[in-house]
Amino acid sequence: MKKIFLVVFLVNFSLISSSQDIKVKKFNSMELNNDRYIKIYVPPSYQTETSKLYPVAIVLDAEYLFDVYVGNAILFANKDEAPEQIIVGINQNYNDERYRDCSYQKENSLPTEEGASFYRFISGELFQYLEENYRVSPFKTIVGTTLTANFINYFLIEEYPSFNAFININPYYAIDMPLLLHQKTLSLKDENIYYYLSNGKNNSENIQTKINETKALLDSVQNPKFKYKYEAFNNNTTATIGQSIPSALASIFELYSPISTDEFENNIKNLSPADAIAYLENKYVEIEYLFGSNLKLRQKDIFAIESIILDKENGDYLKNFGEMINKLYKDSPIGDYYIGRYYETGKKYKLALKYYKNGYMKLPEGDPNADGYYENIERVLNKRDGIIDDSETENEENKQ
């Protein structure tokens, strides 16, 4: 109970602190031939980090879902488990707009004329507005519940999906939607698609049947481009909103998060040093491309693969490891430390001393790690004075 209270408190605190970063915009839509109201949350860092790009989340049924999504998104970003996001909520419940927006034809499960207009409003007008007025990254998420959760799938089954991630909370699937989703997910070839599906115990028997039918089809998809998670909750449909959104965020942004125990065990543990280094480097390259977040290489991720570099192949990849760190994390002494360790192990003390000194110079004045790091220099100086390796020359350094 204490944990539940803490999570609720943190989300509510996030909502209060974020209210100053949310604005409501009256949007005149040519596609819908009327005015629509949207809410836009922009992270505080947007004003100071002027070259940074931000993923976008489009939240339908904004009256119900927007605040919950924003609160969780802030919490995940503060915990370094997801990038900061620009979040756009579309209000649809002033005059029951959601029923027109998300309407579909019973004979083929495709949008009606009104549904198609709402589709174009999002994929055309709203996207254009965001791209012209905000610094957005390529990664886009869309969120819906019940009827709007069915509608978001039209952006997936198109030839080129408009979104990277889909959060379906208690969807009221159209009759043909399970088969359409199955066909599409089998054929995905380019970007990864993240698909979250939840089910609550209070859904009607027909809705439960359709969700379970969809689950069975998606469970059978063996496509590495399709990243899929299903959850059934033993709560009513309202409660599942608060459970689904944080669970979906954890799944969708797993790539962004520091290397977890599961990620290490499943993806890294059995790699060679060269492949472990490539895995870590590719992780950060993909984070920057998708989420616009030019992260410094996290120290915990460096240490996560350290054992592989040290224990396998006699530490021969310590130099490669250090060079990768220096490339991605230029201000850190850690890369120089590993290169220095590589040369020290090979008894090339001049080169070891050079890199240990380089690393020491990167430490800010008063850094509590300075004394410990300087011990590396002292140790090598003692070794150098005791054993002089005549083969170690400046020419050899140039060959490395």
Secondary structure, 3 states (H helix, E strand, C coil): CHHHHHHHHHHHHHHHHHHHHEEEEEEEECCCCEEEEEEEECCHHHHCCCCCCEEEEEECCHHHHHHHHHHHHHHHHHCCCCCCCEEEEECCCCCCHHHHHCCECCCCCCECHHHHHHHHHHHHHHHHHHHHHCCEEEEEEEEEECHHHHHCCHHHHCCCCCCCEEEEECCCCCCCHHHHHHHHHHHCCCCCEEEEEEEECCCCHHHHHHHHHHHHHHHCCCCCCEEEEEEEECCCHHHHHHHHHHHHHHHHCCCCCCCCHHHHHHHHCCCCHHHHHHHHHHHHHHHHHHHCCCCCCCHHHHHHHHHHHHHCHHHCCHHHHHHHHHHHCCCCCHHHHHHHHHHHHCCCHHHHHHHHHHHHHHCCCCCCCHHHHHHHHHHHHHHHHHCCCCCCCHHHHHHC
